[in-house]
Amino acid sequence: MNVQSRVRAEDAGLSTERLGRVRDWMRLQVDRQRLAGLGVMVARRGRTVFFETCGMADLARGRPVAEDTIFRIYSMTKPLTSVAIMMLYEEGRFQLDDPIARFLPDFAAMRVYVAGSRGAYQSVPAARPITFRDLLTHTSGLTYGFMEAHPIDGMYRDAGIDFQTAETSLADLVGKIAALPLLCQPGSAWNYSIATDVLGHLVEVVSGRPFDEFLRERVIRPLGMVDTDFHVHAGKEQRLAANYGRDGRGALKLIDDPETSRYLRPRAVCSGGGGLVSTAADYARFCQMMLNKGELDGVRLLGRKTVELMTSNHLPGDMAAMGQPRFSESTYTGIGFGLGFSVMLDPARAEIVGTPGEYAWGGAASTAFWIDPKEEMYVILLTQLMPSSTWPLRRELRVLTYQSIVD
């Protein structure tokens, strides 16, 4: 698929006039200084019908967002890591219900927090081992240190468990995780976590190759994702966008300067949960491969049945019923979770336009994508604003893109 191969919206069953509302919305985000800049791509039936940019990639230097601007995609890394581990699953290296302790013995006798503070807590033995499926579905009992919602989060911070900033190794960080209690019993609740970083380490343990090397050689390069990696390569530095937050007065505030960013250098720890940079054109190739059930331009990464398994709901109900009524800007009633993706179960219950079976995820800097197999369509939003809960961008863009379908 060549994302430069574009068709009129009407040739793909969309309305040019209605897609104009997406353009107006993009301008509004910049005019209101909600975002410095952004890019949106909409594709249907294998062809791009909308790919536009608006605003600045770097306010201080006056660099506009371009089609080849490089963005920190953070947790949009997770689906690629999930594909990598499922490629090893297809090779018969493990089963989804296998305990991860088969490969990581430190996880053989996990304990679960029940009460107390991070300095003095009580715990009980885990009722069962953590499995590969638990990691893929975020039901492992692991967490994130940055959430600051539970004593275990504080223990992660105290132990230096941060896959974005650590200068040690995947093995070192994962070993520290195994020494701490779980937030809940494995399989009992949905809790967003460093589980996909553990999967990245499992990729290297199971395959016998460094995780970043495996991901490049088995996923990124075969898909032709030429600008996607764990750092920005030499000669491309001018294309990296600045990353912003908001100051106390609501104005945009620089939090990562593209000329001094740590993303300009190779990383000691390559985060499978949030370490990649990418472009809209690159991520489009990943989305189209998934939409094609595992194949792109004659290169097959996964079998059709594996993709169908990954994009099915693996929870007993929706995420709200699993203890996560809301995450970031989104409510999770009517939305389940597969192996690396959220899965739309019921648009009416989710109170948002969509299609049952549509799957998605996003990143900490307000990036997002969703793939709709029934409509043969995907949408990519790239911008750089943290946290992703600042504005309801994904919900707004979802309505604007779906309302443009007219066939």
Summary of the structure (lengths in Angstrom):
residues: 407
radius of gyration: 20.4
end to end distance: 22.8
largest distance: 63.4
contacts: 1437
relative contact order: 0.17
helix: 32%
strand: 21%
